[in-house]
Amino acid sequence: MLKENENIDYEGVTNFDELLERKYGKQGTPTRVEFHRKAQLWIIAEMLKEERKKAKLTQDQLAKRVGTQKSYISRIERANSDIQLTTLFKIFEDGLGLKLNLTISPL
C-alpha cells in the first residue's frame, strides 16, 4: 500500500481512472482492491454520519437505539471499524428508520 506522502508522477494523467491506476495499480491488483475496500467503507461512514445528522441524533442517542456503544458508532463514522452486516442493517433500519439495500455486481 502506498504511503500518504509518497511522490507519484501525475504528468499525462487525463482522467480519474488513470489517476487511480497510477497511484494504486491496475484493477484487480492487491493495492487497488484494498483502496476500493477502504473507499467503500468511507462511503458507508459518510452516509451513516449524514443520515444520523438528518435525524438530529447524536452518536450516543443512535448507539442507545441499537444497543451499542457511542465509541462503536464513532469508529464506523470514521471508517475505522469493520462492521457486520447485521449491525449495519440494525443501525440504518432500527436506529434511523431507513431501508438499507445492497447491490452485488461483478468487479
C-alpha positions in Angstrom: 0.0 0.0 0.0 1.3 3.5 -0.8 2.2 5.8 2.0 0.2 9.1 2.1 3.3 11.2 1.4 4.8 9.0 -1.4 5.5 11.0 -4.5 3.7 10.0 -7.7 4.3 11.4 -11.1 0.9 12.6 -12.3 2.1 14.0 -15.6 0.0 12.9 -18.5 -2.9 11.8 -16.3 -6.1 12.9 -18.0 -8.9 11.2 -16.1 -9.8 9.6 -12.7 -9.2 6.0 -13.8 -5.7 6.9 -14.9 -5.1 8.6 -11.6 -6.2 5.6 -9.7 -4.1 3.2 -11.8 -1.1 5.4 -11.4 -1.5 5.6 -7.6 -3.0 2.2 -6.7 -2.2 0.0 -9.7 -4.4 -1.8 -12.2 -7.8 -3.1 -11.3 -7.6 -6.4 -9.5 -4.1 -5.8 -8.0 -3.9 -6.2 -4.2 -3.2 -2.5 -3.7 -6.2 -1.4 -5.9 -8.5 -3.9 -4.2 -7.5 -2.6 -0.8 -8.1 1.0 -2.0 -11.5 0.1 -3.3 -12.5 -1.6 0.0 -11.4 1.4 2.0 -13.3 3.8 -0.3 -16.4 1.7 0.2 -16.0 1.9 4.0 -15.6 5.6 3.8 -18.8 6.0 1.7 -20.8 3.9 4.2 -19.3 6.0 7.0 -20.3 9.3 5.4 -23.8 8.0 4.6 -24.3 7.0 8.2 -23.0 10.3 9.5 -25.2 12.3 7.1 -28.3 10.3 7.9 -27.7 10.4 11.7 -27.4 14.2 11.5 -30.6 14.5 9.4 -32.3 12.5 12.1 -30.9 15.1 14.6 -29.4 12.3 16.7 -26.1 12.3 18.5 -23.8 9.3 18.2 -24.8 8.4 21.8 -28.5 8.5 21.0 -28.1 6.3 18.0 -26.0 3.9 19.9 -28.6 3.6 22.6 -31.3 2.9 20.0 -29.4 0.0 18.6 -27.9 -1.3 21.8 -24.2 -0.5 21.2 -21.7 2.0 22.4 -21.1 5.6 21.2 -17.5 4.7 20.5 -18.6 2.0 18.1 -20.8 4.4 16.1 -17.8 6.9 16.1 -15.4 4.3 14.8 -17.9 3.4 12.0 -18.4 7.0 11.1 -14.6 7.4 10.8 -14.3 4.3 8.7 -12.1 2.8 11.4 -14.1 -0.3 12.1 -15.2 -3.4 10.2 -18.9 -3.8 10.6 -21.1 -6.9 10.5 -23.9 -6.7 8.0 -26.5 -7.5 10.7 -25.2 -4.5 12.7 -25.2 -2.2 9.6 -28.9 -3.2 8.9 -29.8 -2.6 12.6 -28.2 0.8 12.7 -29.9 2.1 9.5 -33.2 0.3 9.9 -33.8 0.2 13.7 -31.7 3.3 14.6 -32.6 5.6 11.7 -35.8 4.1 10.3 -34.2 3.7 6.8 -34.3 0.8 4.5 -30.8 -0.5 3.5 -30.3 -2.1 0.2 -27.1 -3.8 -1.0 -26.0 -4.3 -4.6 -23.8 -7.0 -5.8 -22.0 -6.6 -9.2 -19.0 -8.0 -11.0 -15.6 -6.4 -10.4 
